[in-house]
Amino acid sequence: MTAQKKITKKALLEKASGLGMKGVQNLKKINLIHAIQTTEGNSPCFLQIKNCAVEPCLYRFECQR
């Protein structure tokens, strides 16, 4: 099992770029994650659901702390 760690804003911006998202550089981290989730067709649920059971999720480690 690999140790999980917080996702950096740089990594999020790279992911957003890979998804073709524009104009997201100035978003706060939580808003950037929500924008990525929406672009991927998911609910923008980061830090919104306690005891979330969705796996796998790239943001789970940071979200369900």
N, C-alpha and C positions, 0 to 999 in steps of 0.2 A: 504494500500500500504506500502510495507516495504522499508526502506531506503537502497539504494545501496551504496556499498563502493568499493574501489579498491581491486583487487584480489592480495593476497600475493603470493610471489614466492613459499613459502612453500605449499600453497594450489594448485598451478599449478604443483609442483613436485608430490604431492599426486595424482592429476588427471592423470598426465603422467604415473605414476607407475600403476595406475588402468587400463590404456590403454595398459600396457605392454611395454612401451617405455623405452629404456635403454640408458645410456650415455648422458643424457640431463641435468645433475646437473650443469654443468658449462656454459650452455647457458645463454645469457642475457634474461631478462624477455620477451621482444618483440619477440625474436627468439624462445623462449620456447612456447609462445602463437601460433606463426605461425606453429611450429612443431606439436602442439596439434591439431590445426585446420586441418592440412593436414592429420594427422593420423585418425581423425574423418571423413575424406572424404569431408571436406569443403575447400573452397578457403582460403589461408592464407592472409586474408584481414585486419587484425588488424592494425589500424591507416593508412590504405591505401585508404579508400573511405570516402569522405566528404558527409554528409547528407545521410548516409546509412539508409535504411528502413527495414533491416532484423531484425525481432523479432520472437521469443525470441533469444537473444544472450547473453551468459554469460559475454562477454567482452564489451557490448554496453556502459555501464556507463563510463568506462575508455576510450573507443575508441572514442566516440562521444562527448567529453568534450568541 
